[in-house]
């Protein structure tokens, strides 16, 4: 009898504000149990998914699956980098940016059926001050929103929108010096996003031309703009036209340094991380296998 592949499903119980009490039952109904032997573990503290991913490598699992949002994906992906173990994704986050880019269905059953196919692709990994990211890292406005959202009692898109509105009321642009593949730029910016894939999530595209396997990162500089144009800037995000705005400049690069006047939050795949004045950013091409 052919040996079944051992898969560890790592479930974030609070991601996206969705209950997941019936998830295990759904997997047992949809997953091809002749091919796969599933195990389920629930995260209960920060960095727990990373710990479970490391343990899965040591215990010889054939794959790990992130049942959560981009933050859960980030922890598991970071844990298995440098191994042949593939990462599966069941999108259960507030934005699901990476899953949407990869064409992974938001419907649970359809996403589980993708696991049945067990087809993989290799994706790039960004690194900012030693922290890995697979979707987008950023500083400025979106990092401040992520920092506020992390402590909000309301999860999901509504909570994120509320955090954005609260931050916008008194947010001020900052000066940045950017060194990108040897060229130097000085910019006053509302925010700077470093994109491995095109969108934050919820089909909000900050870098419409970004590709997750081209060996490049897209540095998206959103310049200071009149606040009355904020609705128009949001319109650009949701119509894949951010790169057509006069207030947005996108510069591709592999070796990136960003200097700012003071330390503060940086969002790494949507999760806020306190970092210093200097950010060193590089890319590891095709360094993670993803089931899609």
C-alpha positions in Angstrom: 0.0 0.0 0.0 1.3 3.4 -1.0 2.3 5.5 2.1 0.2 8.6 2.6 1.8 12.1 2.7 1.7 13.6 6.2 0.3 17.1 6.3 0.2 19.4 9.2 -2.6 22.0 9.2 -1.7 25.0 11.4 -4.8 26.9 12.3 -4.9 30.5 13.5 -8.2 30.6 15.4 -8.6 34.4 15.4 -7.4 35.3 11.9 -9.9 37.2 9.8 -12.4 37.3 12.6 -13.7 33.9 11.4 -14.6 30.9 13.5 -12.9 27.7 12.4 -14.5 25.2 14.7 -15.8 23.1 11.8 -12.6 23.2 9.8 -11.1 19.9 10.8 -14.4 18.1 9.9 -14.4 19.8 6.5 -10.8 18.7 5.8 -11.7 15.1 6.6 -14.6 15.4 4.2 -12.8 17.0 1.3 -9.1 16.0 1.5 -8.2 12.8 -0.3 -7.5 10.6 2.7 -6.1 7.8 0.5 -3.2 10.2 -0.4 -2.9 12.3 2.7 -2.7 11.8 6.5 -3.7 15.1 8.1 -2.8 16.4 11.6 -4.3 19.6 13.1 -2.7 22.1 15.5 -4.0 25.4 16.7 -1.9 28.4 17.4 -2.3 30.1 20.8 0.5 32.7 21.0 2.6 34.9 18.8 5.2 33.0 16.7 3.5 29.7 17.5 3.0 28.9 13.8 6.8 29.4 13.3 7.5 27.0 16.2 5.1 24.4 14.8 6.6 24.7 11.3 10.1 24.1 12.7 8.9 21.1 14.6 7.1 19.8 11.4 10.4 19.9 9.5 12.2 18.0 12.3 9.3 15.4 12.5 9.5 14.7 8.8 6.1 16.0 7.6 5.6 16.2 3.8 3.9 19.6 3.9 2.5 22.3 6.2 -0.6 24.2 5.6 -1.3 27.7 6.9 -5.0 28.1 7.9 -5.0 31.8 8.4 -3.9 35.1 6.9 -0.6 36.5 5.6 0.8 36.7 9.1 0.3 32.9 9.6 1.7 32.3 6.1 4.7 34.4 7.0 5.5 32.5 10.2 5.2 29.0 8.6 7.0 30.1 5.4 9.8 31.5 7.5 10.1 28.2 9.4 10.4 26.0 6.3 12.7 28.2 4.2 15.7 26.3 2.9 13.9 23.0 3.0 12.1 21.0 0.3 8.8 21.1 2.3 6.0 22.9 0.5 3.6 25.3 2.1 -0.1 25.0 1.5 -2.6 27.9 2.1 -6.2 28.0 3.2 -7.0 31.7 3.1 -8.6 32.8 6.4 -7.2 36.3 6.9 -8.4 39.9 6.7 -6.8 40.5 3.3 -5.3 37.2 1.9 -3.0 39.1 -0.4 -0.6 36.2 -1.2 -3.4 33.7 -1.7 -5.3 36.0 -4.1 -2.2 36.6 -6.2 -1.5 32.8 -6.4 -5.1 32.2 -7.4 -5.9 30.1 -4.3 -9.7 30.1 -3.8 -11.1 31.9 -0.7 -13.7 29.1 -0.4 -12.4 26.6 2.1 -13.5 23.4 0.3 -12.0 24.7 -3.0 -8.8 25.6 -1.3 -8.6 22.1 0.3 -9.1 20.6 -3.1 -6.0 22.5 -4.3 -4.1 20.5 -1.6 -5.3 17.3 -3.2 -3.6 18.3 -6.5 -0.4 18.9 -4.6 1.1 21.0 -7.4 3.8 23.5 -6.3 5.5 26.7 -7.6 8.6 28.4 -6.3 8.3 32.0 -5.0 10.7 34.6 -4.0 11.3 35.7 -0.4 12.0 39.3 0.7 14.2 40.0 3.7 14.1 43.2 5.8 16.6 43.4 8.7 16.6 39.7 8.9 12.8 39.2 8.9 11.3 37.4 5.9 8.3 38.5 3.9 6.5 36.9 1.1 3.9 39.5 0.2 4.7 43.1 1.2 6.7 45.0 3.8 6.2 48.7 4.4 6.8 51.7 6.5 4.9 54.9 7.0 1.1 55.1 6.8 0.4 51.4 6.2 2.8 50.3 9.0 1.1 52.7 11.4 -2.3 51.2 10.4 -1.0 47.7 10.9 0.4 48.7 14.3 -3.0 50.1 15.3 -4.9 47.1 13.8 -2.9 44.7 15.8 -4.5 46.0 19.1 -8.0 46.5 17.7 -10.7 44.2 19.1 -12.4 44.1 15.7 -10.7 41.8 13.2 -11.4 41.5 9.4 -11.7 44.3 6.8 -14.0 46.4 8.9 -11.4 46.5 11.7 -8.7 47.4 9.3 -10.7 50.2 7.7 -11.4 51.6 11.2 -7.7 51.5 12.0 -6.9 53.3 8.7 -9.4 56.1 9.4 -8.1 56.6 12.9 -4.4 56.8 11.8 -5.2 59.1 8.8 -6.6 61.8 11.0 -3.2 63.0 12.3 -0.7 61.2 10.1 2.3 63.2 8.7 4.6 62.2 5.8 8.3 61.6 6.5 11.6 62.0 4.7 13.4 58.9 3.4 16.7 58.2 1.8 16.5 55.2 -0.5 19.5 53.3 -2.0 18.2 51.0 -4.7 20.8 48.9 -6.6 23.4 51.7 -6.3 21.2 54.7 -7.1 20.2 57.2 -4.3 16.8 58.8 -4.0 15.6 61.3 -1.3 11.8 61.4 -1.0 9.1 62.9 1.3 6.7 60.1 1.4 3.3 59.2 2.8 4.5 55.6 2.9 7.0 53.3 1.3 6.0 49.7 0.4 8.4 47.0 -0.8 6.3 44.6 -2.8 7.1 41.0 -3.6 3.6 40.5 -5.0 1.2 43.1 -6.3 -1.4 43.5 -3.6 -2.0 44.0 0.1 -5.1 41.9 0.0 -8.8 42.4 -0.7 -7.7 43.2 -4.3 -6.0 46.4 -3.3 -3.0 46.6 -5.7 -0.1 48.8 -4.6 2.4 47.4 -7.2 0.3 46.2 -10.2 3.3 44.9 -12.1 5.0 43.1 -9.3 5.8 39.4 -9.7 6.5 36.9 -7.0 9.1 34.9 -9.0 11.0 37.5 -11.0 13.9 37.9 -8.6 12.9 41.6 -8.0 11.2 43.7 -5.3 9.1 46.7 -6.3 9.8 49.7 -4.1 6.5 51.7 -4.1 6.9 55.3 -3.0 3.7 57.1 -2.2 4.6 60.8 -2.2 3.0 63.5 -0.1 -0.5 64.3 -1.5 -3.4 66.5 -0.5 -5.6 64.6 1.9 -8.7 65.5 -0.2 -7.3 63.2 -2.9 -7.3 60.2 -0.5 -10.4 58.7 -2.0 -8.8 58.9 -5.5 -5.7 57.2 -4.1 -7.9 54.4 -2.8 -9.6 54.2 -6.2 -6.2 53.7 -7.8 -5.5 50.8 -5.4 -8.7 48.9 -6.3 -8.4 49.5 -10.1 -4.9 48.2 -10.4 -3.8 51.7 -11.5 -1.6 52.9 -8.6 1.4 53.1 -10.9 -0.5 55.6 -13.0 -0.9 58.1 -10.2 1.4 61.2 -10.2 1.9 60.6 -6.5 3.2 57.1 -6.8 6.7 56.1 -8.0 7.7 52.5 -8.4 11.4 51.4 -8.6 12.3 47.7 -9.0 15.4 46.5 -7.2 17.3 43.7 -5.5 19.5 45.4 -3.0 17.7 48.1 -1.1 18.5 50.3 1.9 16.0 52.7 3.4 17.1 55.4 5.9 14.6 57.3 8.0 14.8 59.9 10.8 13.5 57.8 13.6 12.8 54.2 14.5 9.2 52.9 14.3 6.9 50.1 13.1 7.5 48.3 9.9 4.7 46.0 8.7 6.0 42.6 7.5 3.2 40.8 5.6 0.8 42.9 7.6 2.3 42.3 11.1 3.9 45.3 12.8 7.5 44.9 13.9 9.5 47.7 15.6 12.7 48.4 13.6 15.4 51.1 13.6 16.3 54.0 11.4 18.1 51.8 8.8 16.3 49.1 6.9 18.4 46.6 4.8 16.2 44.8 2.3 17.2 42.0 -0.1 15.5 39.1 -2.0 16.0 35.4 -2.1 14.8 34.2 -5.5 12.6 31.1 -5.7 13.3 30.1 -2.1 9.9 28.8 -1.0 7.7 26.1 -2.5 4.0 26.8 -2.3 1.1 24.5 -3.1 -1.2 26.3 -5.5 
